[in-house]
């Protein structure tokens, strides 16, 4: 690590209509380091990287890249100058091959018009060798899993000779083993002098892979430290701006009678012969790798995807669930994985979103009783502590944590008592996570039961009463709270011992 | 960042945009209106104004239905053919098949609704884009019209039937009353009923709506059925007004109808807009056609102008969205 900063921000400020997203931020990123950027949602991390990469234009201040002031007007220009960013949503073209995607925008050509396939394939293969990963460069990108797509993105950045690589939550959708590979790649890049800006909500990772860390809060620069010199508690305190007493505020509860029983549930090619039961007042965690069928299981129970075989019993009686509406009428609620895609209508207001499942209940002959709806919604906003200027605010303008609370509020209002949570805290900052956990506890107190699918092992371990582990569409084990350890879960989830690898 | 004062000003900003959204199209309409008035003195003549709004009503009732479908993120190209087919059926009952006023009104409306139902049913259950389904239907029912009519228009309606398209209630043409009635009812439905709010929810995010327990397919089919029904109503008005079931009736209506909806600020992406915008959009299209006619501009030019207006309107919508996400 040399002493010359590769990137330096000087009083960087960005003002959106009505919002000061960055407020005079000053700090430097050294050449060749892995620099973590942390902060709660809305702290200004995304805004900062979007300005660096030319998606947004700064309002005031300066950015120095390799000592020279820069002001990129588009991501393309930033890339040409050596700054690349990899977001959670990949920028790849599914129908084209790996090699084509890597060299998209700067295809090699012969005689000006014809694609030089040989050279493109050869260089792509070389990049794969350099990154030490086994990906066939002739494969179509749509046939790759998330982790490999990410590698393609990295290769694409390298093909542009990127000297700074910004990674936004790169591990959010990766399985443990894939995270290992990513970290190995990051180390390779670092040894080649590539500077990496690493954004993650998973603080454990920062200690594993990063050299220095910068904390942003409310658009302001709070601190830049050596990772060695700062404890996780300090980090959290700096991010949140106050003490967080407990990261996982679990209260013990006593499980009551059985409320949901699934017997032999099968969806050919996806789920096989799954049986389990859920009791009143408990949290049943479901762990497993991405793609092990966890999300599909929740969707099948909820009536989104049809099941081929198997029975579902609600409170002892067989339930025929053909659609989400049937599920809701049986008191089942689904909190889907990707809020913005599956959980919310971003264009509509807080009021409209909270009203989605309850409109028929607050209307007379199809006409909505406005007063009743507003009263319920107002009640939810208070009850859930949703921070919004008004009921009429479009949910697209709320923070991630508050959006999640709106999704949850919908079902509170509908009085559902079996909650299927799919990655309840993905992409949510530390403070809001704790709030979500508190809300889950409140649900249990009200006599509800929870099935929670999560990729974050600390979360599954801390919050669940029992844990089911899934692999390849099957339940491969059930662990009690006492038996459950990170290692035990991973061993079951991976199946083969030699593949087992623990992180940190 | 989230200083309360600044959130307030963000809200003011948004409100301004919503305000501009509505008033912008109204302003455009007034400018065009006054411009044509200044260019051709006949334009402001009450008879001409009546003529314009009567003409607009025929397109307008369909546009009301189309607003629902486009709000859902759908599209329907078959409306013009439904107008022709229901018109020829109405004319058939008037002239050839017994002359019952009741049947010549009810059967076409049911057929219109039925075709709309098929559009919705096939596109949702078959998971096909409504664009291609309704494109097929457009051809099917144009052909069916020619078949039923045996290639000849059917003329000579009863005076009672003629009231639908040519009658007056006081100084106001009856079709205008039908049109405004549709607009007002649709406005209330969209704003105040479960059906209306769910239309916005589905158009805004179909998956989220489904997972919230909304029977998405049912609402889509209902919206297409409603549009088919209103296209049938338009067929009745047109046939009555022309005193004839014409073979080429309704040809090219899909452009005028979609243009009215889009100019009125309803987004082709679904989830945003409303029927009052459609009212102004339809009036704008009607006034442009009429004004160009009066100026003696070749009809060919009208098509060109309308096409330009549509593309312009969609561009505006696009800009608005980009502005918002920035």
Contacts between the chains, C-beta under 8 A, distances in Angstrom:
chain1	res1	chain2	res2	distance
A	16	B	10	7.9
A	16	B	326	7.9
A	17	B	9	7.4
A	17	B	10	5.8
A	17	B	13	4.7
A	18	B	6	4.9
A	18	B	7	6.2
A	18	B	8	7.6
A	18	B	9	4.5
A	18	B	10	2.6
A	18	B	11	7.3
A	18	B	12	7.8
A	18	B	13	5.8
A	19	B	1	5.7
A	19	B	2	7.2
A	19	B	6	5.7
A	19	B	7	7.5
A	19	B	10	6.2
A	20	B	1	5.8
A	20	B	3	7.2
A	20	B	6	6.5
A	21	B	1	5.9
A	23	B	1	7.7
A	42	B	1	5.9
A	42	B	2	7.0
A	43	B	1	7.9
A	44	B	1	7.0
A	56	B	326	7.5
A	218	B	1	5.0
A	218	B	2	7.7
A	219	B	1	4.5
A	302	B	211	7.4
A	304	B	210	7.1
A	304	B	211	6.9
A	323	B	213	7.8
A	323	B	215	6.8
A	324	B	210	6.0
A	324	B	211	5.6
A	324	B	212	7.3
A	324	B	213	4.9
A	325	B	213	4.3
A	325	B	214	7.5
A	325	B	215	6.0
A	327	B	213	7.6
A	328	B	213	4.1
A	329	B	213	7.9
A	334	B	211	5.7
A	336	B	208	8.0
A	336	B	211	5.8
A	341	B	205	7.7
A	341	B	207	6.3
A	341	B	208	7.7
A	342	B	205	7.9
A	342	B	207	4.8
A	342	B	208	5.6
A	342	B	211	5.6
A	343	B	208	5.6
A	343	B	211	7.0
A	344	B	205	6.7
A	344	B	208	5.6
A	345	B	200	7.5
A	345	B	201	5.1
A	345	B	204	3.7
A	345	B	205	4.4
A	345	B	208	5.4
A	345	B	209	6.9
A	345	B	271	7.1
A	346	B	204	6.9
A	346	B	205	6.8
A	347	B	200	7.8
A	347	B	204	4.4
A	347	B	205	7.8
A	347	B	271	4.9
A	347	B	272	5.9
A	348	B	200	6.2
A	348	B	201	6.5
A	348	B	204	5.5
A	348	B	271	7.6
A	352	B	197	6.4
A	352	B	200	7.1
A	352	B	201	6.9
A	355	B	197	6.9
A	356	B	201	5.8
A	356	B	208	7.6
A	356	B	209	7.0
A	356	B	212	3.9
A	356	B	213	7.8
A	356	B	214	6.9
A	357	B	212	4.8
A	357	B	213	5.0
A	359	B	194	4.4
A	359	B	197	5.9
A	359	B	198	7.0
A	360	B	194	5.7
A	363	B	193	7.3
A	363	B	194	5.2
A	366	B	193	4.7
A	366	B	194	5.5
A	366	B	195	6.2
A	367	B	192	5.6
A	367	B	193	5.6
A	367	B	194	8.0
A	368	B	192	5.9
A	368	B	193	6.5
A	368	B	194	6.2
A	368	B	197	6.7
A	370	B	192	7.8
A	387	B	2	7.7
A	389	B	4	7.9
A	389	B	7	5.0
A	389	B	8	7.2
A	389	B	11	6.1
A	390	B	11	7.6
A	393	B	11	7.5
A	394	B	14	7.8
A	397	B	10	7.4
A	410	B	212	6.6
